[in-house]
Amino acid sequence: MTKRFKKTGLILMLMGFVLMTSQSVLAASVSRAEMLAHQCYACHGTGGIGSLKIPELNSLKKSDILESLNGFKTGEEKSTIMDKHAKAYTDAEIKLLADYFVSLKK
């Protein structure tokens, strides 16, 4: 093996290690609730700020969020898109989302 090949190999290994480590640190700093909430941001805005007819999630009470998401999940509450999202969440994830958005209160 040439010196250059060894040096390049070492650099690539170090870069790989840094990449893996930084992803682990990033993943550790983002909670499960935050990861779930990022799906909501597409319509409800970053931080749940809402827009036009789309509700501000960060201004709702926890009970309202739980009631709405569970209503969408069971079909009791009608929606064009929210029922599809809510049906994909477990009860624990719905609670995580409610807790998360309540923590963002203005």
C-alpha positions in Angstrom: 0.0 0.0 0.0 1.2 3.5 -0.8 1.4 6.2 1.8 -1.1 8.2 -0.1 -3.7 5.4 -0.1 -3.2 4.9 3.7 -3.6 8.6 4.3 -6.8 8.7 2.1 -8.2 5.6 3.8 -7.6 7.1 7.3 -9.2 10.4 6.3 -12.3 8.5 4.9 -12.6 6.5 8.1 -12.4 9.7 10.2 -15.0 11.4 8.1 -17.3 8.4 8.4 -16.8 8.4 12.2 -17.6 12.1 12.4 -20.7 11.7 10.3 -22.0 8.8 12.3 -21.2 10.6 15.6 -22.9 13.8 14.5 -26.0 12.0 13.4 -26.2 10.2 16.8 -25.8 13.5 18.6 -28.4 15.1 16.4 -30.9 12.3 16.9 -30.3 12.3 20.6 -31.1 16.0 20.8 -34.5 15.7 19.0 -37.3 14.2 21.0 -39.8 11.7 19.6 -42.5 14.4 20.0 -40.5 16.9 17.9 -39.9 14.4 15.2 -43.7 13.7 15.0 -44.5 17.4 15.1 -42.3 18.1 12.1 -44.9 16.3 10.0 -47.5 18.9 11.3 -45.4 21.9 10.3 -46.1 21.4 6.5 -49.6 22.7 7.0 -49.7 24.2 10.5 -46.4 26.1 10.2 -43.1 25.7 12.0 -43.9 25.6 15.7 -47.6 25.2 15.0 -48.2 28.9 14.3 -51.0 28.2 11.8 -51.9 30.0 8.7 -55.2 31.3 7.2 -57.9 28.6 8.0 -55.4 26.2 9.5 -55.4 26.3 13.3 -52.5 27.5 15.5 -51.6 24.3 17.3 -49.4 26.2 19.8 -52.4 28.2 21.1 -54.7 25.2 21.8 -55.3 23.5 25.1 -54.0 20.0 25.5 -57.6 18.7 25.9 -58.6 20.3 22.6 -55.6 18.7 20.8 -56.4 15.3 22.2 -60.1 15.6 21.5 -59.5 16.7 17.9 -56.8 14.1 17.0 -58.8 11.3 18.6 -61.9 12.5 16.8 -60.1 12.5 13.5 -58.7 9.1 14.3 -62.1 7.5 15.0 -63.9 9.4 12.2 -66.1 11.3 14.7 -64.5 14.6 13.5 -64.5 15.1 9.7 -61.5 16.5 7.8 -60.0 16.4 4.3 -56.6 15.3 5.5 -56.3 15.2 9.3 -58.1 11.9 9.6 -55.4 10.2 7.5 -52.7 11.6 9.7 -54.5 10.9 13.0 -55.2 7.2 12.1 -51.5 6.7 11.7 -50.7 7.8 15.2 -50.8 5.6 18.3 -52.6 6.9 21.4 -49.2 7.5 23.0 -48.0 9.5 19.9 -51.2 11.6 20.1 -50.4 12.4 23.7 -46.8 13.2 22.9 -48.0 15.6 20.2 -50.5 17.3 22.5 -47.8 17.7 25.2 -45.3 19.1 22.7 -47.6 21.7 21.2 -48.8 22.8 24.6 -45.2 23.3 25.6 -44.8 25.8 22.7 -47.4 28.2 24.1 -46.7 31.8 23.2 
